[in-house]
Amino acid sequence: MFDLPIEGAQLMAVEFGDIVAYFSVYTGTLFAFALLFTVLAIVSLPERPMDIVFGGDAYYTKEIPLDLLRFQRFMAIACGLATLGAVVSGDIFNFTLFGSMIGITNIGIVAAVKNRHVLEAAYQYGIVAMVATVPLFGGAAIVLASTGTLSIWALAGAAAVPLLAKIFLVLGVMGEGMAPFYIGKAEITRAPGAPYVLMIHVSSLLLFLRVVEIVLTV
Amino acid sequence: MSPYGTVLAVVLVAMAIAFVALVRERDDLHRLLLTDLAEIVALAIIALVATDLAEALILPGLVVGISELMALSEVYLVKEGLRSVPERLMHIEVMDSAPAILAVALVIYGIVLSGFSGGAVAGCGLLFWFFCKGHDEAFEIIETASGYAWALWIVAFFVFMIAPAYWLFAVMLAGGGILLKVMAKMALVGTMRGGRDV
């Protein structure tokens, strides 16, 4: 496909006018991963983390309120759907929009936990994600301005996209996919929230892999 | 250098200024506002392309920006524990005597204008009324009106598609519907204060 080494064989292309979502071996694999974890987020129940009192033999499990569970699951599913869109979209602007949607849903997953420390981290991450839309959309706009099209299908292999636009795209995705670092800061993995927190890691990983493919293709 | 390149350089400088301000700022609320400033720069870069396609891209960009801003402000409110309903911010004498006549004048003028701009004017009238008189019971009425407006609009679409001969009737329905819809939306601006109705 595109006669470039990165994609592998073409499996399927879904045309919406001049926007062509394509499944190559590469994007198809990413899609399968995102689909798998979305299904996991739908079917799995949250684990109940156990706290052990140091120096004694008392322990207790944390209860997870139902509304928190529902909200986090909804956000995780939405994040999975946005990831599905982002990994197969054949349009650079659609990719950026799906990327910012991943950013928003990641904020949602983190911010569901009503804990000041966690909320603080979610807020700081949100600032980063919001600022990252500047290079993200800026990159897409420069692609449009310099080549006249946003379709990856049309741009593939032409080497027409300026380096600045590629740098902007990568910077933007770095900002949107920054969430796992803030998760570490918030220690949300110890707060009740797993396995939905997994979706944050999966989505940002897949987003990074996809932007690498885009930058190497266009 | 092309005009596009020149203005792009200017925008990049503006972007740098916004980012430096963001790094230097320490207050969380001010940082939130500054991120919005940075967001506008992204829209400026898109707008620079100056084609119809780029204009069509600005709207989704704006929606993303606004939704992120709203999500973050909500996180900020919860984080800081700002839950109490603010006291009345402003009270001057004219707010007791004038609201009825001003609101009625604006709503009637809005109906005369009809359509989107009419909805905006009439909505301003309602907004002024709620601002002066409080808004505890009005939400249900607005929701009902908004629902009927939507139904009118859909009916108008069906008339356009099924019986195009009656286009004037459909235009009137759609114009009235969008008047109500925009009025309802405008009237809600600024009234959500986390009180018991929301």
Interface residues (C-beta under 8 A of the other chain):
Chain A: F93 L97 S100 M101 G103 I104 I107 G108 A111 K114 R116 L119 E120 A122 Y123 G126 I127 A129 M130 V131 T133 V134 P135 L136 F137 G138 A140 A141 I142 L144 A145 L150
Chain B: Y4 L8 M15 A18 F19 L22 D28 R31 L32 T35 D36 A38 E39 V41 A42 L43 I45 I46 L48 V49 T51 L53 A54 L57 P60 G61 V64 G65 S67 E68 L69 A71 L72 E74 V75 Y76 V78 K79
